[in-house]
Amino acid sequence: LGPMHIEQVMYQITGELVTGTGLDDALKAAGLDIVGIVSALTDAKNLKRARYAGHLIASAIQSLLIDAYSKEVAECDKQLIKFKDWMEQKTDTNSLYYKGILNHLLNVNLLIKSIRLGDFDLFIVVLEKACPLIFALDHTHYSRWLPIFVHELKLLKVSDPELYNQFKKGSFAVTKANIPFSKIAFDQCHEQNNKVIKSRSGLEDQLNKEDKSFLRRLENIMPEIMDYLEDLGNSGGWSKTSHDESQRSFINKFMKDVRAVYSKISTNPFMMNTPKRINSDVIFPACVLEGMKEVFTIGKSLVDLYIQNRIVLGKENILNTKITQNSLKLPRETEKHINDNPIITLKPEIETKLRDAATHRPFIARKLFEREFTGAPEALIKDGQVFKGIKANILKCISPVNKGRDDVFADKQFDAIVVDLSVEVRSNARIISGNNHSFKSFAISVLDSIA
């Protein structure tokens, strides 16, 4: 497991949490999807863009928190109710979910900090905090191996003191430039070297398909050549002493993007009474709300159980262990759930009339629905009961001819079509009634349309 790839998984988790909340739509509305900032969260292949998107989302959520605090807590009460205490009091589903996203992004930033500073103790703490969400969101490979990785790192002090001392000095990361706060993970360094090698005329020999020794020699030599080229480029006295992100131009651009994203958020999730999507009237269904409640709590118990059974007690083989699939429904599942379970919505004024009628005139509602039979035509209902039996019995009820002779239809067979005229009248009333000025002409038109 490489620190860079772990960071990529953590940004993929960020994408899973943010998609469908409305924050992703705010990023798109701010024009940031053009450069791939939003899409970088879904696959996290471009780590630089994923980091930028994560910083924007964390800044936007923090701004929303401060705005909600300013509006809910009066100026005179801010001395009594501190911001941290107010945050802990926000325990509704929306607030807990967005605070969880913010804490997760802060944990990702701590991972970056631990690598750049070479802080081995912080590195272990951050990886340990990352495990619950990885378990909760069903990342099987990292669920199986990340707890093992953390456990082995903790044991280094006893199992390999020399290696532990080197890691404590920051040797678990590598420095490519003499700039403070610039260490990177070894797997990221390998990826960068691979990119350099492939960009220098490629690694495919078009003429010799049998002997690949030249490619192997090139792979070993090319990093040294690139080092010489970098030294040659710096021989004129120029040396880079700061990060691009510390330049004033980058800071101004980032602040501009944060303001752009914040301006596209019209509804504050920390001030909502109903859990719903930001800048929308779409209310999260019950299964999504359940997933939002569990995603930041269910993982801890799963991690503890995994460590107890596989590492401490050794009850099960790690390779053959089946990782529990939680299949939590998050805001990104909202559209799919709504499409699979459509809900009939009423206009507010009609809903109000129905509520008043049911409250103040219940006897009318009972009378209206006392003969209601779902799925049965009204013509086949009598005294609140549905006619059952053969067609001949139905015909007797409809046309009681020769009441003294019950066997009048005994020797005869009928091919009959039962028509529910009420349905036809209701469905064709608007079409037919326009050209008829009397009930007789209207009835003839209805019968003609059926025929």
LINKASUL-V673967 format. One record per pair of residues at least 24 apart in sequence whose ideal C-beta (glycine too) atoms are under 6 Angstrom apart, sorted by the first residue. I is the first residue (numbers start at 1). GAP is how many residues later the second one is. Records with the same first field share a line. If there is no record, write none. Layout:
# LINKASUL-V673967
I=GAP  GAP
This chain:
# LINKASUL-V673967
1=144  148
2=183  185
3=112  182
4=181  183  184
7=104
8=36
9=130  133
10=98  120
11=33  39
12=32
13=120  124
14=27  40
15=26  27
16=121
17=84
19=313
20=311  312  314
21=310
22=255  256  257
23=34
26=235  238  239
27=234
29=235
30=230  231  234
54=51
56=201  205
58=44  47
59=199
60=201  202
61=37  41
63=199
64=204  206
68=200  202  203
93=182  196  199  200
94=175  178  181
95=175
97=195
98=171
100=196
115=58  68  70
116=65  67
118=52  55  65
120=47  48
124=29
131=172
132=167  168  171
133=166
135=164  167  168
136=159  162  163  190
138=187  188
140=183
143=180
144=179
147=159  160
151=160
193=30
196=30
197=25
284=50
285=52
287=42
288=41  43  45  46
291=37  38  39
295=33
377=43
378=44
379=41
391=25
424=26
